[in-house]
Amino acid sequence: MPTALITGATAGIGAAFARRLAADGFGLVLVARDEQRLGECADRLKLRYGVSVELLPADLATEEGLARVESRLRENDGRPIDLLVNNAGFGHPGAFLDVPVEDEVRMLKVHCEAVLRLTLAVLPGMRRRGRGGVINVASVAAFFTRGTYSASKAWVVNFSESTALELHEPKVRVMALCPGFVRTEFHERASMDMSGVPGFLWLDADEVARVAMRDLALGRRVSVPDARYKAIVAVGRFVPRGLAGAVSARLGRR
């Protein structure tokens, strides 16, 4: 049975990946800060899918939490990790100049340092075994100028593409997943008012996970789920960055 490790696994896209991979027969290692929610999530998955679920409570914004997950990813005896989903992340309700610098640094630690370190922890074992995959969850925001969040997600896309190109291992794949607006707890937790987002732009988390697994199997380095967002990203490449940023600022959170 293959094993997948998912960060930010108790809700939203992370929980959708857990359901999808459990249905596909993966054993799971679930990472999140809230140990109680992890246990509840694990119980549901074991009951519904009959898979093994290992809990790994960790805060990826701390050195201790990162080190714990790195250690698990480096294990090659027993249940090595065949798929890593770097999904943990969060947003800020305010503009860059209004957010305390400690909060911005914490975001960069989770979005960038954790993705870097966990990817580097798991890849050597995958290369030795000649198989494996890493999905780094970014965002369509990576293609637009929208504060620290979009900047951090742009880094995730560039890092994922660069790593994939350097691997030279056809059966070891690294991919950036760039969804648009997804109905999850993400915006509520960040106290964002999303009433300005048109209904047709919202995506389903389970469909995002399904498309991501398909695109990883196809060997794509960047996955943008849904034709609507593929079109938005394509148009955005030809629109002046200042104009695209202004439009992005008007759409979505308030």
C-alpha positions in Angstrom: 0.0 0.0 0.0 1.5 3.4 -1.0 1.6 6.1 1.7 0.9 9.8 1.4 1.7 12.6 3.8 -0.6 15.6 3.7 0.0 18.9 5.6 -3.0 21.0 6.5 -5.0 17.8 6.3 -8.0 18.5 8.5 -10.0 20.9 6.3 -10.4 22.2 2.8 -8.1 21.0 0.0 -6.0 19.0 2.4 -9.1 17.1 3.7 -10.2 16.6 0.0 -6.8 15.1 -0.8 -7.1 12.8 2.2 -10.5 11.5 1.0 -9.3 11.1 -2.5 -6.1 9.2 -1.6 -7.9 7.0 0.9 -10.4 6.1 -1.8 -7.5 5.2 -4.0 -6.0 2.9 -1.4 -3.2 5.1 0.0 -2.2 4.8 3.7 -2.2 8.3 5.1 0.0 10.4 7.4 -2.0 13.5 8.4 -0.2 16.7 9.6 -2.0 19.6 11.2 -1.7 21.8 14.4 -5.0 20.7 16.0 -4.5 17.2 17.4 -8.2 16.7 18.3 -9.3 17.6 14.7 -6.7 15.3 13.4 -8.1 12.4 15.4 -11.6 13.1 14.3 -10.5 13.3 10.7 -8.6 10.0 11.0 -11.6 8.2 12.6 -13.8 9.2 9.7 -11.3 8.1 7.0 -10.6 4.8 8.7 -14.3 4.1 9.1 -15.3 5.0 5.5 -12.2 3.7 3.6 -10.6 1.1 5.9 -7.1 2.6 5.4 -4.3 3.1 7.9 -4.0 6.7 9.2 -1.0 8.0 11.1 -1.3 11.3 13.0 1.5 13.8 13.1 0.5 16.9 15.1 2.9 19.7 14.1 2.9 23.5 13.6 5.0 24.2 10.5 5.6 27.8 11.6 7.9 26.4 14.3 11.3 24.8 14.1 10.1 21.9 16.2 7.1 21.2 14.0 9.1 21.4 10.8 11.8 19.1 12.2 9.2 16.5 13.2 7.7 16.3 9.8 11.1 16.3 8.1 12.1 13.3 10.2 9.0 11.4 9.2 9.6 12.2 5.5 13.2 10.8 5.7 12.1 7.4 7.0 12.6 4.7 4.5 11.9 1.6 6.5 8.4 0.3 7.1 6.2 3.0 5.5 8.2 5.4 3.3 6.3 8.3 1.8 5.3 7.9 -1.8 3.4 11.1 -2.1 3.9 14.4 -0.3 1.1 17.0 -0.5 2.4 20.4 0.8 -1.0 22.0 1.5 -0.7 23.9 4.8 -1.2 27.6 4.4 -3.2 30.7 5.4 -4.0 34.2 4.4 -4.1 37.7 6.1 -7.2 39.8 6.2 -5.3 43.1 5.8 -3.0 44.7 3.2 0.7 44.2 3.4 1.5 47.5 5.1 -1.2 46.8 7.8 0.0 43.3 8.8 2.5 42.9 11.6 5.9 41.8 10.3 5.8 38.7 12.6 2.7 37.5 10.9 4.2 38.0 7.5 7.3 36.1 8.5 5.1 33.3 9.8 3.4 33.1 6.5 6.7 32.9 4.6 7.9 30.1 6.9 4.8 28.0 6.2 4.4 28.8 2.5 8.0 28.8 1.5 10.5 27.4 4.1 8.2 24.5 5.0 7.7 23.6 1.3 11.4 23.8 0.6 12.5 21.7 3.6 9.8 19.1 3.4 10.3 18.6 -0.4 14.1 18.3 0.2 13.5 15.8 3.0 11.3 13.4 0.9 13.0 13.5 -2.5 16.2 11.6 -1.8 14.2 8.5 -0.7 11.9 8.8 -3.7 14.9 9.0 -6.0 16.5 5.9 -4.5 13.2 4.0 -4.9 12.7 5.3 -8.4 9.2 6.6 -7.8 7.2 9.2 -5.9 5.5 12.5 -6.2 5.3 15.9 -4.6 2.3 18.3 -4.9 2.9 21.8 -3.7 -0.3 23.7 -3.3 0.1 27.2 -4.6 -2.7 29.4 -6.1 -3.9 31.2 -9.2 -2.8 34.3 -7.1 0.7 33.3 -8.0 0.2 34.7 -11.5 -1.0 38.1 -10.2 0.4 40.8 -8.0 -1.5 40.7 -4.7 0.6 41.2 -1.6 2.7 38.7 0.3 0.3 35.8 -0.3 0.6 35.9 -4.1 4.3 36.5 -3.8 4.8 33.4 -1.6 2.7 31.3 -4.0 4.7 32.6 -7.0 7.8 31.3 -5.2 6.1 27.9 -4.7 5.3 27.7 -8.5 8.9 28.7 -9.5 10.4 26.3 -6.9 8.3 23.4 -8.0 9.0 23.9 -11.7 12.7 24.3 -11.1 12.9 21.2 -8.9 10.9 19.1 -11.4 13.3 20.1 -14.2 16.4 19.2 -12.1 15.2 15.8 -11.0 15.9 13.9 -14.3 13.8 11.1 -12.8 10.8 10.3 -15.0 8.9 8.4 -12.2 9.6 11.1 -9.5 7.4 14.1 -10.1 7.0 17.5 -8.6 4.0 19.7 -9.4 2.6 23.0 -8.3 -1.2 23.0 -7.9 -2.8 26.4 -8.6 -6.5 26.5 -7.8 -8.6 29.6 -7.8 -11.3 30.3 -5.1 -12.2 27.1 -3.4 -15.1 26.6 -0.9 -13.1 25.9 2.3 -12.5 27.4 5.8 -9.5 29.3 4.4 -11.2 32.7 4.0 -13.3 32.4 7.1 -10.2 31.7 9.2 -8.5 34.8 7.8 -11.7 36.9 8.5 -12.0 37.8 4.8 -15.2 39.0 3.3 -15.6 37.1 0.0 -19.0 38.4 -0.9 -17.5 40.1 -4.0 -16.5 36.8 -5.6 -19.1 35.7 -8.3 -20.6 32.3 -7.7 -19.3 30.8 -10.9 -15.7 31.3 -9.8 -16.0 29.0 -6.8 -14.4 25.5 -7.1 -15.2 22.3 -5.2 -12.2 21.0 -3.1 -12.8 17.4 -4.1 -12.8 18.2 -7.8 -9.5 20.2 -7.2 -7.9 17.1 -5.6 -9.2 14.9 -8.4 -7.7 17.1 -11.2 -4.5 17.4 -9.3 -4.0 13.7 -9.1 -4.8 13.4 -12.8 -2.3 16.1 -13.8 0.4 14.6 -11.6 -0.1 11.3 -13.4 0.2 13.1 -16.7 3.6 14.6 -15.6 2.5 18.2 -15.6 4.6 20.6 -13.6 1.9 23.1 -13.0 -1.8 22.3 -12.6 -4.5 24.9 -12.9 -7.9 23.2 -12.2 -10.9 24.3 -14.3 -11.0 25.8 -17.7 -12.2 29.2 -16.3 -9.1 29.7 -14.3 -6.9 28.4 -17.2 -8.4 31.2 -19.2 -7.9 33.8 -16.5 -4.2 32.9 -16.1 -3.7 32.9 -19.9 -5.3 36.4 -20.2 -3.3 37.6 -17.2 0.0 36.8 -18.9 -0.9 39.4 -21.6 -2.3 42.1 -19.4 0.1 44.7 -17.9 0.9 43.6 -14.4 -0.2 46.9 -12.9 -3.7 46.6 -14.5 -3.9 42.9 -13.5 -3.1 43.8 -10.0 -5.7 46.5 -9.8 -8.4 44.1 -11.1 -7.3 41.5 -8.6 -7.5 44.0 -5.8 -11.1 44.8 -6.7 -12.2 41.2 -6.9 -12.6 38.9 -3.9 -11.9 39.9 -0.3 -12.9 43.3 1.1 
